[in-house]
């Protein structure tokens, strides 16, 4: 086995026989070279650096915000933590020192001194710790097996940088799912430290852990501004590449076909909707076939190098047939993913001559082009579960058509490219999974059991555990809070409904604009009975969209209508308990609702 000769860290000569006994990272050919290197600056790296690191780590362990100076900087273009606690002036000063160090000569003693200066200014400087990691990893220039020793030290520095960032920003936990934009400069030291850690893991042979770390970074910064995270062939598994294909299809579902044509796989029966659009005066529709053609043309040279990638992608286009099962198709349509459908279709009334074409379609309201416009039409039949072998209504998501809703039958659908890939990943996609107000992912209607009311003593705030003063009437359950600050997320709802437990008035006005889809009056009345001692007035209004089965509610989505929960025995118990104190009880419904409400009570 051939090994490289040991090279002197001072004169560069080969055949060195000595090693620095402190850091064990630098070789020397003799005492004279070692002495010269020590005087030139190695003593900073070998002696002062470990002492400074030890001292800084002690201060990290005992960190208290009161030991530093803060100032209010508002909420614009600052981290979440800075918006709450203010900016730490020492942290800002250390960051400025780090910026100066970045411009210094790579691996120089002056640069190392400047980094240590930043660390002394603010021991929790994420940037300073990250730069120390980078210094060990890329600027020490060790030889042979000592590269792993440097990577091991660098990993310790990056781990400390990440620890400091999370101490200063508690919401930056390891399981954070929200993005941290690279465009916000305050996020960059943390993202750089995460990247440095991933690179150290890879260089020390911990490839699987490095891939997991890289995926976390991509979750936080999906734009991959750091560019180093581009996948290499040996670093991924099949499922990773399938997920990448899914993501690409959701960006532009026409691109795979265009790439096939660039690479000589063009189908004889090219889609009719892909008419010549080579020139659009420089303009194109985002997500459209013209954008895909422009991309395929611009990236032609790149993709021609990867014949096997195009072949693999083509093999997945119809890997298990050209169309999914009917129930799976409805799942995909209602999920909101960008789904290409080639079929025979007509207008929603069936009055037009049938058309045979391909378009991107959906059944999910908030994924429909124009869904926010006042004149947007929502077919009422989509409020009900799909019945097998019945008409399938699909919204054609094209900007240039005034007849968006199309009608087809399952037997008239010829192709749904890459449906298996879409079916595999759509339920994990946060862009389409939505929350409780969105249409259910499944075409089968589901009913959720709501928590039963229990009088279990003093009410506690959901967020902080203090005594509750508010009851928020929410979708899945009614929750309690001590202040409007604690229930700020709930107050972002449109026309939120809540009770003040000290108030004399029980007021619930569920208007058409209200974004709460289920109004649990049973629970609210029971809470008012037991925890509103000053109650004198009851004022309830329920819009007809929560009651009539034929209405499609404030969101107009498929699936269950908005509704309210009210039981006759709960209402009777409330009135009996509060009859001596009530001055007025008003329950207002639209006239068309009384027949329905009487049938429920």
Helices and strands as residue ranges (DSSP letters): E 18-19, E 27-28, H 31-37, I 38-42, H 43-43, I 44-48, H 49-61, G 65-67, E 70-71, H 80-85, E 87-88, H 89-102, H 109-121, H 126-134, I 135-139, H 146-168, G 185-187, H 188-203, H 207-220, G 233-235, H 238-251, H 255-262, H 289-298, H 300-303, H 307-315, H 326-335, E 339-347, E 355-362, G 365-367, G 380-383, E 392-396, E 405-408, G 410-412, E 413-415, H 419-425, G 426-428, H 430-433, E 470-472, E 479-481, G 490-492, E 498-500, E 505-510, E 518-520, H 521-531, E 537-542, G 544-546, E 563-565, H 568-578, E 584-589, G 591-593, H 594-600
